Amino acid sequence: MPAKRSTRWKSPALTTPPRPDGVIHIDLTVAEESIQKKAVVYDDEDAHYDTISAFIKSMRGSDPDATMYWLAKMIHAGEDPRYIARRIVVHCRGGCRFG
């Protein structure tokens, strides 16, 4: 992590006021602001894999509406765009058909 980004990471966390018991509580919102990246949020641990699986199956089944739905869900959850792109490339290497 570059030093400049590291400094930005500390700023919001250090400016969070302590609770009455003296403990500084850093919640998800403060952490996201600190690292300036949204945390990937799914309902449970398997939801990440279920979502990417449904995305790939919708591409394989040539269902553009479902593909866009699952893509939007992953983007909204904060999935890394590079991960999504890699999965699309892997799918296409298996035999994409256009037209």
C-alpha positions in Angstrom: 0.0 0.0 0.0 1.5 3.3 -1.0 2.3 5.7 1.8 -0.2 8.4 0.6 -3.0 5.9 0.5 -1.9 4.5 3.9 -2.2 8.0 5.4 -5.7 8.5 3.9 -6.6 5.1 5.5 -5.8 6.4 8.9 -7.5 9.8 8.7 -11.3 8.9 9.1 -10.5 6.2 11.6 -8.4 8.5 13.8 -11.0 11.3 13.7 -13.8 8.9 14.9 -14.8 10.1 18.3 -14.7 7.6 21.2 -17.9 6.2 22.8 -18.7 7.2 26.4 -16.7 4.1 27.6 -13.6 5.5 25.8 -13.6 2.8 23.0 -13.3 4.0 19.4 -15.8 1.9 17.3 -15.0 1.7 13.6 -18.0 0.4 11.7 -18.2 -0.6 8.0 -19.0 2.9 6.8 -15.9 4.4 8.5 -13.8 1.5 7.2 -15.1 2.1 3.6 -14.4 5.8 3.8 -10.9 5.1 5.2 -9.8 2.8 2.4 -12.0 4.6 -0.1 -13.4 1.3 -1.5 -16.7 -0.3 -0.8 -16.6 -3.6 0.9 -18.1 -6.5 -1.0 -21.5 -7.2 0.6 -23.4 -10.4 0.1 -26.1 -12.0 2.3 -23.9 -15.0 3.2 -20.5 -16.5 2.4 -21.8 -18.6 -0.5 -23.7 -15.7 -2.1 -20.5 -14.5 -3.8 -20.1 -17.9 -5.6 -23.8 -18.3 -6.2 -24.0 -14.9 -7.9 -21.0 -15.4 -10.2 -22.3 -18.8 -11.1 -25.7 -17.4 -12.0 -24.0 -14.7 -14.0 -22.0 -17.2 -16.0 -25.0 -19.5 -16.5 -27.0 -16.6 -17.8 -24.3 -15.7 -20.3 -24.0 -19.4 -21.3 -27.8 -19.5 -21.8 -27.8 -16.4 -23.9 -30.2 -14.5 -21.5 -29.2 -10.9 -21.8 -31.7 -9.7 -19.2 -30.5 -12.2 -16.6 -26.9 -11.4 -17.4 -27.4 -7.7 -16.8 -29.3 -8.4 -13.6 -26.4 -10.5 -12.1 -23.8 -8.1 -13.4 -25.7 -5.2 -11.7 -25.9 -7.2 -8.5 -22.2 -7.8 -8.4 -21.4 -4.2 -9.2 -23.8 -3.0 -6.5 -22.2 -5.4 -4.0 -18.8 -3.9 -4.7 -17.3 -6.8 -6.6 -13.9 -6.0 -8.1 -14.5 -5.1 -11.8 -11.3 -7.0 -12.7 -12.7 -10.2 -11.2 -15.9 -9.8 -13.3 -13.8 -9.1 -16.4 -11.7 -12.2 -15.8 -14.8 -14.4 -15.4 -16.2 -13.0 -18.7 -12.9 -13.7 -20.5 -12.8 -17.3 -19.1 -16.4 -17.8 -20.3 -15.6 -16.5 -23.8 -12.5 -18.6 -24.1 -14.8 -21.6 -23.7 -16.6 -20.6 -27.0 -18.5 -17.4 -27.1 -20.8 -17.2 -30.1 -21.8 -13.8 -31.4 -24.7 -13.4 -33.8 
